[in-house]
Amino acid sequence: MNFFRGVMGGQAAGPQPSGAETIQKLCDRVASSTLLEDRRDAVRALKSLSKKYRMEVGTQAMDHLINILQTDRSDSEILGYALDTLYNLICNDEEEEQDETAQKQADDLGAQFTEMFIQDPEHVTLLLTLLEDFDFHVRWPGVKLLTALLKNQGVQLQGIILVSPMGVSRLMDLLADSREVIRNDGLLLLQQLTKSNAAIQKIVAFENAFERLLDIITEEGSSDGGIVVEDCLLLLLNLLKNNSSNQNFFKEGSYIQRMKPWFEVGDDNSGWSAQKVTNLHLMLQLVRVMVSPVNSPGATASCQRSMYQCGLLQQLCTILMATGVPADILTETINTVSEVIRGSQINQDYFASVNAPSNPPRPAIVVLLMSMVNERQPFVLRCAVLYCFQCFLYKNQKGQGEIVATLLPSTIDANSISAGQLLCGGLFSADSLSNWCAAVALAHALQDNLTQKEQLLRVQLATSLGKPPVSLLQQCTNILSQGSKVQTRVGLLMLLCTWINNCPIAVTHFLHNQENVPFLTAQISENLGEDERLVQGLCALLLGICIYYNDNSLENYTKEKLKQLIEKRIGKENFVEKLGFITKHELYSRAAQKPQPVFPSPEQMLFDHEFTKLVKELEGVITKAVHKSSEEEKKEEEVKKTLEQHDNIVTQYKELIREQDAQIQELKEQVSTMSAQNEQMQTSLTQQLSQIQQHKDQYNILKLKLGKDNHSQSNSQGDGSQMNGLQMEEVTQLRAELEELRMQHTLLQTQLGDKDTLINSLRSEPSKTAEGSAAESDNSELLKELEALRSQVQSQSAEINQMRTEREELLRRAEAASSEAAPCSDSSLDAQKMAELESRLAAQTNETERLKAEAKSLSQSRLELEQQLASATSTVAILQTEKAKLQTEVQESKKEQDDLLMLLADQDQKIHSLKQKLKDLGETVDDEDDLDTRDQTDDDYEEDEDED
């Protein structure tokens, strides 16, 4: 331990060892000591020496420290010392007293040690594993060490963490740590981890990062929070910027709605802290990332719609019109509102309706334009207002019409300041920057809008008292010819090029002034300085547009004459060279990159983004138009006419196809509707059939119950009527017989319904058509089957009639027997019972008559069917499947007939038994064969016998 005391600052006797020797001894002790306390003290000593002797400790102790992390994981204290030592070796903290050379050497040293550490990817995996330890002395140094490694070798370390199992998930757990220092350092770690790596950004986002970060921002006080809110916003920017997948996930997770409370500012906006300004600036940047013009149009439009629906746009407009807002926040808010409304019609309409809180209220657009044309306003603010105006008019023909309308004579209001008046005032002011901004803003009001280009030709300006008014087009060319500043002339030339582009009427108005063409040719042909080359190129572009969109309505300035003028005064090659000066300018490519006008200084504000697209579109066609001869132009016109004719034909066919598609779609809808109706009908039919079956079952049950009740009633009355017991027993049997006959009638009625169904199916068959010689043979077979069915029905009808006759005879005899054998004392009771039987017999008779009527109607329907079959014999075609179906139905009918015969046999048996009982009672009953021939004789005989 004396050795450690000497190292840690104690005074020892003898010469003092050097730093390298001390470090070597400490490394030996770490490697060879068996006691944990000795290794811990040695690592603590290395930590104290790691800053002063960074090179020596790093070169000698790096491997020993990594070995400690692997072997002594059970002791959190030695792990913490080892991690702190590694952090001191790798971290490149800037010291104030160090000069640039020393700082550069320190950075190089940290990069070298980082390279040594990550040479084996297992070291990084080991470090990620240690982060799972909840001990503060292990977790916090581990987070700091991993952050330092990412700062020095970010790309390599990102690749290692990406392939490490659960690597990113372990780091995301740091955000849930209850100790703020670890959570805050975890935010810094994730910032370094997510830089320029889309794969890790996606993993972090899907690990619920958005939810956790927004919760932290809310807990810390949103825009009023401290540095932690700033770190969370920086991490959100890393996750969302240029990552369409995460942007879509952010929008679909309804996180845009949670951004609205960030921008709720009070009435008192004085005394904003620097941290609040920074936080709000980052929040505005986060909104702009979601609606950036570089995103896909569909995703941008969806986010813009969500921001309007949740009230975020309204909140931004409130900040825009508030007082006391710092200038940089106001500028960034204007840029944010610009991109939220860019290309979104509903957002643009809302912005047009926003009024500033002034007396009287003025539209926000007017207030912003007043700032743009005011030369005392900051340059960045004026650029932001111009960008806002451009975004308001982007793909907004309604807004373009409203701006141009404020310039027309019929809509000018002398008592109020309009947007058109401000633009004209800026266009002709003494400030060149105001001239340029107003010209570009007015050009955006005409962008891709032929109607407004023609309307703007009506604008008249009063230049001075006593002089007639001049058109706006003429005034622009007058100022252009007066030789003003380059910035002013560039702005006016861009306005004129946009105005007359694709507008032959405006070209005619421009050429109608006899001074314009000579001025342009003079500007192009002169050899001016470097600053004037851009003006020459724009003059060449303007003259080229006059050639390309010339309708030859002016004799002096037809296409051919203008080309001859160029060839004589300028030269075609020289003209094309001057035209190329535009795209070769150094500021042209910068303006073409993004729509927002961002310039380092006002002098470099020369090109507009939309104008660069116009130049790219027109440069090639103007060059071809200048070099073309009159014959080529005629041929090209003929080709254009032919193409137009073909286009008209194609358009007609497209319209026809469109109509047919509409009809097909309508028919499909009808088919789907009818299919649905058919399904509903099938369902209702099935339900009705099931209900009918249920009713039948209930009816049968009730009939059985009725029979039992009758039986019980007959038994209960047996004791009271012993004198006529034999007669009552016979009456009961007759009642049972009646019930059986009713059941048989029901069965017969059911079979008659089945036959009706079969006949109806046979009627429907002739309506089907088929080809071939088999039709007639199938038809004859059907006719035979129909005849067989008819004969079966007739035989069944005969059997039914015979059974009815027998039943009536039996009932008549039973009545006669009961009337003779009944005592006088019971005559009233028997009369009542007999009356009941007579009523039942009357009902049964009515039912029999109804069955006869039905049989008659069936016979008539059969006659009609025969006539229909005779008339349709030549055209009938029966499919094989239908034939099989009919055969199956015939077999079923035969089975039903067999069942009916069985029932008839049972009925015969019962009748026979009843006859036998009547014989036992002393009644004479004839056989069935004699009934038909001896009905009248038997009746007379029975009457005589009854009298005896």
NUNU-988120 format. One record per residue (C-alpha): x, y, z. Coordinates in steps of 0.25 Angstrom, whole numbers, plus 5000, padded with zeros to 4 digits. Layout:
BEGIN
    px    py    pz
     X     Y     Z
...
***
This chain:
BEGIN
    px    py    pz
  5000  5000  5000
  5012  5009  5002
  5013  5009  4987
  4999  5014  4985
  5001  5025  4995
  5013  5030  4987
  5005  5030  4975
  4993  5037  4981
  5001  5048  4986
  5009  5043  4999
  5024  5047  5000
  5033  5035  4999
  5048  5034  5002
  5057  5033  4990
  5056  5037  4976
  5042  5039  4970
  5039  5030  4958
  5035  5036  4945
  5020  5037  4940
  5023  5025  4930
  5029  5017  4940
  5018  5019  4950
  5007  5016  4940
  5015  5003  4936
  5015  4998  4950
  5000  5001  4952
  4997  4993  4939
  5006  4982  4944
  4998  4982  4957
  4985  4982  4950
  4989  4970  4942
  4995  4962  4952
  4989  4965  4966
  4979  4955  4971
  4972  4963  4981
  4961  4972  4976
  4964  4983  4985
  4978  4984  4980
  4973  4984  4965
  4962  4995  4969
  4973  5004  4975
  4982  5002  4963
  4970  5006  4954
  4967  5018  4962
  4981  5023  4961
  4981  5021  4946
  4968  5029  4946
  4975  5041  4953
  4987  5040  4943
  4979  5039  4931
  4977  5053  4928
  4991  5058  4931
  4998  5046  4924
  4988  5043  4914
  4997  5037  4903
  5004  5028  4913
  4992  5023  4920
  4985  5020  4907
  4996  5013  4900
  4999  5004  4913
  4986  5002  4920
  4976  5001  4909
  4976  4986  4908
  4976  4984  4924
  4964  4994  4925
  4956  4986  4915
  4960  4973  4922
  4955  4979  4935
  4941  4981  4929
  4941  4967  4924
  4946  4960  4937
  4941  4969  4949
  4927  4971  4945
  4922  4968  4959
  4929  4980  4965
  4922  4993  4961
  4933  5002  4967
  4944  4996  4959
  4936  4997  4947
  4932  5011  4949
  4947  5015  4950
  4951  5007  4938
  4940  5014  4930
  4944  5028  4935
  4958  5025  4931
  4954  5021  4917
  4945  5033  4916
  4957  5042  4919
  4965  5035  4909
  4955  5036  4897
  4948  5049  4900
  4953  5062  4893
  4948  5073  4903
  4952  5086  4898
  4961  5094  4909
  4961  5109  4909
  4975  5110  4911
  4979  5101  4899
  4983  5107  4886
  4978  5102  4873
  4990  5093  4871
  4989  5086  4884
  4974  5084  4882
  4976  5078  4869
  4987  5068  4875
  4977  5065  4886
  4966  5062  4875
  4975  5053  4867
  4979  5045  4880
  4964  5043  4884
  4962  5038  4870
  4974  5028  4871
  4969  5023  4884
  4955  5021  4879
  4960  5013  4867
  4968  5004  4877
  4955  5002  4885
  4945  4999  4874
  4956  4990  4866
  4949  4978  4873
  4933  4980  4871
  4932  4971  4884
  4937  4983  4892
  4925  4991  4888
  4916  4980  4890
  4922  4979  4904
  4919  4993  4907
  4905  4992  4902
  4903  4981  4912
  4909  4989  4923
  4898  4999  4921
  4888  4990  4926
  4894  4991  4940
  4885  5000  4948
  4896  5004  4957
  4899  5019  4955
  4914  5018  4956
  4914  5008  4944
  4903  5013  4935
  4906  5028  4935
  4921  5026  4931
  4917  5016  4921
  4907  5026  4915
  4918  5037  4914
  4928  5027  4908
  4919  5023  4897
  4915  5037  4894
  4930  5041  4893
  4932  5029  4884
  4921  5033  4875
  4926  5047  4874
  4940  5042  4869
  4936  5030  4860
  4921  5031  4858
  4919  5024  4845
  4927  5011  4849
  4921  5011  4863
  4907  5012  4857
  4909  5000  4848
  4914  4992  4860
  4902  4996  4869
  4892  4994  4857
  4896  4979  4856
  4897  4977  4871
  4885  4969  4877
  4876  4979  4884
  4887  4990  4883
  4877  5001  4880
  4867  4996  4890
  4877  4997  4901
  4880  5011  4898
  4865  5015  4898
  4864  5010  4912
  4872  5021  4916
  4860  5031  4914
  4852  5024  4924
  4863  5025  4935
  4858  5033  4947
  4871  5039  4949
  4871  5052  4941
  4886  5053  4939
  4886  5039  4932
  4873  5042  4924
  4879  5055  4919
  4892  5049  4915
  4884  5038  4908
  4878  5049  4900
  4892  5054  4896
  4896  5039  4893
  4884  5037  4884
  4886  5050  4877
  4900  5045  4873
  4895  5031  4869
  4884  5036  4860
  4892  5046  4852
  4891  5043  4837
  4887  5028  4839
  4873  5025  4834
  4872  5011  4838
  4876  5014  4853
  4866  5026  4852
  4855  5017  4848
  4858  5007  4859
  4858  5018  4870
  4845  5024  4865
  4838  5010  4865
  4844  5008  4880
  4833  5019  4884
  4843  5030  4884
  4833  5040  4879
  4824  5038  4891
  4835  5038  4901
  4841  5051  4895
  4828  5058  4895
  4825  5054  4909
  4839  5059  4914
  4836  5073  4906
  4823  5074  4913
  4828  5071  4927
  4840  5081  4925
  4830  5092  4922
  4830  5092  4906
  4836  5105  4901
  4838  5110  4915
  4847  5098  4918
  4862  5098  4919
  4873  5091  4912
  4866  5077  4913
  4855  5082  4904
  4865  5087  4894
  4872  5073  4894
  4859  5066  4892
  4856  5075  4880
  4869  5073  4874
  4867  5058  4875
  4853  5059  4868
  4859  5067  4857
  4870  5056  4855
  4859  5046  4854
  4849  5053  4845
  4858  5061  4835
  4859  5055  4821
  4853  5042  4827
  4839  5040  4820
  4836  5027  4828
  4838  5034  4841
  4830  5046  4836
  4818  5037  4833
  4819  5030  4846
  4819  5043  4853
  4807  5048  4846
  4799  5035  4847
  4802  5034  4862
  4795  5048  4863
  4807  5054  4869
  4805  5067  4860
  4793  5070  4869
  4802  5070  4882
  4811  5081  4876
  4800  5091  4876
  4801  5095  4891
  4816  5098  4889
  4812  5111  4881
  4802  5116  4891
  4808  5130  4895
  4802  5140  4905
  4798  5154  4902
  4811  5159  4910
  4822  5155  4901
  4833  5164  4907
  4845  5158  4913
  4847  5145  4905
  4859  5137  4910
  4870  5132  4901
  4866  5118  4904
  4852  5120  4901
  4856  5127  4887
  4864  5115  4884
  4853  5105  4888
  4843  5112  4880
  4852  5113  4868
  4855  5098  4868
  4840  5095  4870
  4837  5104  4857
  4848  5096  4850
  4841  5083  4854
  4828  5088  4848
  4835  5092  4835
  4842  5078  4834
  4828  5072  4833
  4823  5081  4822
  4836  5084  4815
  4835  5085  4799
  4846  5074  4798
  4836  5064  4803
  4827  5056  4795
  4815  5064  4790
  4805  5054  4796
  4812  5054  4810
  4813  5069  4810
  4798  5071  4807
  4794  5061  4818
  4802  5068  4828
  4797  5082  4824
  4783  5077  4825
  4785  5071  4839
  4792  5084  4844
  4779  5092  4839
  4770  5082  4845
  4776  5082  4859
  4778  5097  4860
  4793  5098  4858
  4792  5108  4846
  4783  5117  4854
  4793  5117  4866
  4804  5121  4857
  4796  5132  4850
  4793  5137  4865
  4808  5138  4867
  4810  5144  4854
  4801  5156  4857
  4805  5157  4872
  4813  5168  4877
  4826  5167  4885
  4831  5155  4878
  4846  5155  4876
  4850  5158  4861
  4857  5144  4859
  4845  5137  4864
  4836  5145  4855
  4844  5142  4843
  4844  5127  4846
  4829  5128  4848
  4827  5134  4835
  4835  5124  4828
  4828  5113  4835
  4814  5118  4832
  4819  5120  4817
  4822  5105  4816
  4809  5101  4824
  4800  5108  4813
  4809  5105  4801
  4800  5098  4791
  4789  5095  4800
  4776  5102  4796
  4769  5101  4809
  4781  5106  4817
  4783  5118  4807
  4768  5122  4808
  4769  5122  4823
  4782  5131  4822
  4775  5140  4813
  4764  5142  4823
  4774  5145  4835
  4773  5160  4839
  4784  5168  4847
  4779  5173  4861
  4779  5188  4856
  4769  5199  4855
  4763  5197  4845
  4766  5182  4843
  4775  5180  4831
  4778  5166  4824
  4791  5159  4829
  4795  5159  4814
  4795  5174  4814
  4802  5176  4827
  4813  5166  4822
  4815  5173  4809
  4816  5187  4816
  4828  5180  4823
  4834  5175  4810
  4834  5188  4803
  4839  5196  4815
  4854  5197  4813
  4856  5200  4828
  4852  5185  4832
  4863  5175  4834
  4867  5168  4821
  4864  5154  4826
  4850  5158  4830
  4847  5164  4816
  4852  5151  4810
  4843  5143  4819
  4831  5152  4815
  4834  5150  4800
  4834  5135  4802
  4821  5135  4810
  4815  5143  4798
  4820  5133  4788
  4815  5121  4796
  4801  5128  4797
  4800  5129  4782
  4807  5115  4779
  4796  5107  4771
  4785  5117  4776
  4778  5123  4764
  4768  5129  4773
  4778  5136  4781
  4785  5141  4768
  4772  5147  4764
  4769  5154  4777
  4783  5161  4776
  4782  5165  4762
  4767  5170  4764
  4773  5180  4774
  4780  5187  4763
  4769  5187  4753
  4761  5201  4752
  4748  5196  4756
  4752  5190  4769
  4762  5201  4774
  4758  5207  4788
  4764  5220  4791
  4761  5219  4805
  4769  5207  4808
  4783  5201  4805
  4782  5188  4796
  4792  5178  4792
  4793  5183  4778
  4796  5197  4782
  4807  5193  4791
  4813  5184  4780
  4812  5196  4770
  4818  5205  4780
  4830  5196  4783
  4832  5193  4768
  4834  5208  4765
  4841  5212  4778
  4856  5217  4779
  4860  5205  4787
  4865  5194  4777
  4862  5183  4787
  4848  5187  4788
  4847  5188  4773
  4853  5173  4772
  4843  5168  4783
  4831  5175  4777
  4834  5170  4763
  4836  5156  4767
  4823  5156  4776
  4815  5161  4764
  4821  5151  4755
  4816  5140  4764
  4802  5146  4763
  4803  5143  4748
  4810  5129  4749
  4803  5119  4740
  4790  5128  4739
  4787  5133  4725
  4774  5140  4730
  4782  5149  4740
  4793  5152  4730
  4782  5157  4721
  4775  5164  4732
  4788  5171  4736
  4789  5178  4723
  4777  5186  4727
  4784  5193  4738
  4787  5208  4736
  4796  5217  4744
  4796  5232  4746
  4811  5236  4745
  4809  5251  4748
  4799  5262  4747
  4794  5267  4734
  4799  5254  4726
  4791  5243  4721
  4792  5230  4729
  4800  5219  4723
  4799  5204  4725
  4807  5196  4735
  4814  5188  4724
  4818  5202  4717
  4823  5207  4731
  4832  5195  4733
  4838  5196  4720
  4840  5211  4722
  4848  5209  4735
  4856  5198  4729
  4861  5207  4718
  4865  5218  4728
  4877  5210  4732
  4874  5208  4747
  4882  5198  4756
  4885  5184  4752
  4876  5178  4763
  4864  5187  4758
  4866  5183  4744
  4867  5168  4746
  4854  5169  4754
  4847  5176  4743
  4852  5167  4733
  4848  5154  4741
  4834  5161  4742
  4833  5164  4727
  4838  5150  4723
  4827  5143  4733
  4816  5152  4728
  4817  5150  4713
  4821  5135  4714
  4811  5127  4707
  4802  5139  4705
  4801  5144  4691
  4793  5156  4694
  4803  5161  4704
  4814  5159  4693
  4806  5167  4684
  4804  5178  4694
  4819  5178  4697
  4823  5179  4682
  4813  5190  4679
  4822  5200  4686
  4832  5203  4675
  4843  5206  4685
  4844  5192  4692
  4850  5184  4681
  4861  5194  4677
  4864  5195  4692
  4866  5180  4694
  4874  5178  4681
  4883  5190  4686
  4885  5184  4700
  4888  5170  4694
  4898  5175  4683
  4907  5183  4692
  4919  5178  4699
  4917  5182  4713
  4924  5179  4726
  4923  5166  4735
  4911  5172  4743
  4903  5175  4731
  4904  5161  4725
  4892  5156  4733
  4884  5167  4728
  4888  5164  4713
  4884  5150  4715
  4870  5153  4721
  4868  5163  4709
  4871  5152  4700
  4861  5143  4707
  4850  5154  4706
  4853  5155  4691
  4853  5140  4689
  4839  5139  4696
  4834  5150  4687
  4838  5141  4675
  4833  5128  4680
  4819  5133  4685
  4817  5143  4673
  4804  5141  4666
  4809  5150  4654
  4798  5160  4657
  4807  5172  4655
  4813  5173  4641
  4826  5180  4645
  4829  5169  4656
  4826  5156  4651
  4834  5144  4655
  4842  5144  4642
  4845  5159  4643
  4849  5158  4657
  4859  5146  4653
  4864  5154  4642
  4866  5166  4651
  4874  5157  4661
  4883  5152  4649
  4886  5166  4644
  4888  5173  4657
  4893  5163  4667
  4896  5150  4660
  4889  5136  4663
  4902  5131  4670
  4904  5143  4678
  4889  5143  4682
  4890  5129  4687
  4903  5132  4694
  4896  5144  4702
  4884  5135  4705
  4894  5125  4712
  4899  5136  4721
  4887  5133  4730
  4889  5119  4734
  4904  5121  4735
  4903  5131  4746
  4908  5127  4759
  4895  5131  4767
  4886  5123  4757
  4889  5110  4762
  4888  5114  4777
  4874  5120  4774
  4870  5107  4766
  4872  5098  4778
  4860  5101  4787
  4848  5111  4787
  4852  5119  4799
  4859  5131  4795
  4872  5131  4804
  4883  5141  4801
  4895  5145  4809
  4893  5160  4805
  4883  5168  4798
  4893  5170  4786
  4893  5155  4783
  4877  5155  4782
  4876  5153  4767
  4869  5140  4763
  4855  5134  4767
  4853  5119  4768
  4841  5119  4759
  4848  5127  4749
  4860  5118  4748
  4850  5107  4744
  4844  5116  4734
  4858  5119  4728
  4861  5104  4728
  4848  5101  4720
  4850  5113  4710
  4865  5113  4707
  4864  5101  4698
  4852  5104  4690
  4856  5119  4688
  4869  5114  4682
  4862  5105  4672
  4852  5116  4669
  4863  5125  4665
  4871  5115  4656
  4858  5110  4649
  4855  5115  4635
  4842  5119  4630
  4840  5106  4623
  4843  5098  4635
  4833  5106  4643
  4822  5104  4632
  4825  5089  4633
  4824  5089  4648
  4811  5097  4648
  4806  5086  4638
  4810  5075  4648
  4804  5083  4660
  4791  5083  4652
  4792  5069  4649
  4795  5065  4663
  4784  5074  4668
  4774  5067  4659
  4779  5053  4664
  4778  5059  4678
  4764  5063  4676
  4761  5049  4671
  4768  5042  4682
  4760  5052  4692
  4747  5047  4685
  4750  5033  4687
  4754  5035  4701
  4741  5042  4704
  4734  5030  4697
  4742  5020  4706
  4739  5029  4718
  4724  5028  4715
  4725  5013  4713
  4733  5011  4726
  4722  5019  4733
  4711  5011  4727
  4718  4998  4730
  4720  5003  4744
  4706  5006  4745
  4702  4993  4740
  4711  4986  4750
  4705  4994  4761
  4691  4989  4757
  4696  4975  4756
  4702  4976  4770
  4689  4982  4775
  4680  4972  4769
  4689  4961  4774
  4688  4967  4788
  4673  4967  4786
  4673  4953  4782
  4681  4949  4794
  4671  4956  4803
  4659  4949  4796
  4666  4936  4797
  4668  4938  4812
  4654  4943  4814
  4649  4931  4806
  4657  4921  4815
  4652  4928  4827
  4638  4927  4822
  4639  4912  4819
  4645  4910  4833
  4633  4917  4839
  4624  4909  4831
  4630  4896  4836
  4630  4901  4850
  4615  4904  4848
  4612  4890  4842
  4620  4884  4854
  4611  4892  4864
  4599  4888  4857
  4602  4874  4857
  4605  4875  4872
  4592  4882  4875
  4584  4871  4867
  4591  4860  4875
  4588  4868  4888
  4573  4870  4883
  4572  4855  4881
  4577  4852  4895
  4568  4862  4901
  4556  4855  4893
  4561  4842  4898
  4561  4846  4913
  4548  4853  4912
  4542  4840  4907
  4548  4832  4918
  4543  4842  4929
  4529  4841  4924
  4529  4826  4924
  4525  4824  4938
  4513  4833  4937
  4508  4827  4925
  4509  4812  4927
  4496  4809  4922
  4500  4814  4908
  4515  4810  4909
  4515  4802  4896
  4509  4814  4888
  4519  4824  4894
  4531  4815  4891
  4526  4815  4877
  4525  4830  4876
  4539  4832  4882
  4544  4822  4871
  4537  4830  4860
  4543  4843  4866
  4557  4836  4865
  4554  4832  4851
  4550  4846  4847
  4563  4851  4853
  4571  4841  4844
  4563  4845  4832
  4566  4860  4835
  4581  4856  4835
  4579  4848  4823
  4573  4860  4816
  4584  4869  4820
  4594  4859  4815
  4586  4858  4802
  4586  4873  4801
  4601  4874  4803
  4603  4864  4792
  4594  4872  4783
  4603  4884  4786
  4615  4876  4782
  4608  4872  4769
  4605  4887  4766
  4620  4890  4768
  4623  4879  4759
  4613  4884  4749
  4619  4899  4750
  4633  4894  4748
  4628  4886  4735
  4622  4899  4731
  4635  4907  4733
  4643  4897  4725
  4637  4900  4711
  4643  4915  4713
  4657  4910  4712
  4663  4908  4699
  4673  4898  4694
  4678  4893  4681
  4679  4878  4676
  4670  4867  4672
  4668  4862  4687
  4658  4873  4690
  4646  4866  4684
  4649  4852  4690
  4651  4859  4704
  4638  4866  4702
  4631  4853  4698
  4637  4847  4711
  4632  4858  4719
  4618  4857  4713
  4618  4842  4716
  4622  4845  4731
  4611  4856  4731
  4601  4846  4727
  4605  4836  4737
  4605  4846  4748
  4591  4850  4743
  4586  4836  4744
  4592  4835  4758
  4585  4847  4762
  4572  4842  4756
  4573  4829  4763
  4576  4836  4776
  4564  4845  4774
  4555  4832  4772
  4561  4826  4785
  4558  4839  4792
  4543  4839  4787
  4542  4824  4791
  4547  4827  4805
  4537  4839  4806
  4525  4830  4802
  4529  4819  4812
  4531  4830  4823
  4518  4836  4821
  4511  4822  4821
  4518  4818  4834
  4514  4831  4841
  4499  4830  4836
  4499  4816  4842
  4505  4820  4855
  4495  4831  4857
  4484  4821  4854
  4489  4811  4864
  4491  4821  4875
  4477  4827  4873
  4471  4813  4875
  4479  4808  4886
  4479  4821  4895
  4470  4822  4907
  4460  4833  4908
  4466  4838  4921
  4479  4841  4913
  4473  4846  4900
  4476  4861  4903
  4491  4858  4905
  4492  4849  4893
  4485  4860  4885
  4496  4870  4889
  4507  4860  4885
  4501  4857  4872
  4499  4872  4869
  4514  4873  4871
  4517  4862  4862
  4508  4867  4851
  4515  4881  4852
  4528  4874  4850
  4523  4866  4839
  4518  4878  4832
  4531  4884  4834
  4537  4872  4828
  4527  4873  4816
  4531  4887  4813
  4546  4883  4813
  4542  4872  4803
  4535  4882  4794
  4547  4891  4795
  4556  4879  4791
  4547  4876  4779
  4548  4891  4775
  4563  4890  4776
  4563  4877  4768
  4555  4884  4757
  4564  4896  4756
  4576  4886  4755
  4569  4879  4744
  4567  4892  4737
  4582  4896  4739
  4586  4882  4733
  4578  4885  4721
  4585  4899  4720
  4598  4892  4722
  4595  4882  4711
  4592  4894  4701
  4604  4901  4705
  4613  4888  4703
  4606  4886  4689
  4609  4900  4684
  4624  4899  4690
  4627  4886  4685
  4636  4891  4673
  4644  4900  4682
  4646  4893  4695
  4660  4889  4699
  4662  4882  4712
  4676  4881  4718
  4681  4868  4723
  4683  4873  4737
  4668  4878  4737
  4664  4864  4732
  4672  4857  4743
  4665  4867  4753
  4651  4863  4747
  4654  4848  4748
  4658  4850  4763
  4645  4857  4766
  4637  4846  4759
  4644  4836  4768
  4641  4844  4780
  4626  4845  4775
  4626  4830  4773
  4631  4828  4787
  4621  4837  4792
  4610  4829  4785
  4615  4816  4791
  4614  4823  4805
  4600  4828  4801
  4596  4813  4797
  4602  4809  4810
  4593  4819  4817
  4581  4814  4809
  4584  4800  4813
  4584  4804  4827
  4571  4811  4825
  4564  4799  4819
  4569  4791  4830
  4562  4801  4840
  4550  4801  4832
  4549  4786  4832
  4551  4786  4847
  4540  4796  4848
  4531  4788  4840
  4534  4776  4849
  4530  4784  4861
  4517  4788  4854
  4514  4773  4851
  4517  4770  4866
  4506  4780  4869
  4496  4773  4861
  4497  4782  4849
  4498  4776  4835
  4509  4781  4826
  4511  4778  4812
  4525  4776  4805
  4532  4787  4797
  4529  4780  4784
  4514  4780  4785
  4514  4795  4790
  4514  4801  4776
  4502  4792  4770
  4493  4791  4782
  4493  4805  4789
  4479  4807  4787
  4474  4793  4790
  4482  4793  4803
  4477  4805  4808
  4462  4800  4806
  4466  4787  4813
  4472  4794  4825
  4460  4803  4826
  4451  4790  4827
  4460  4784  4836
  4460  4796  4846
  4445  4796  4846
  4445  4781  4850
***
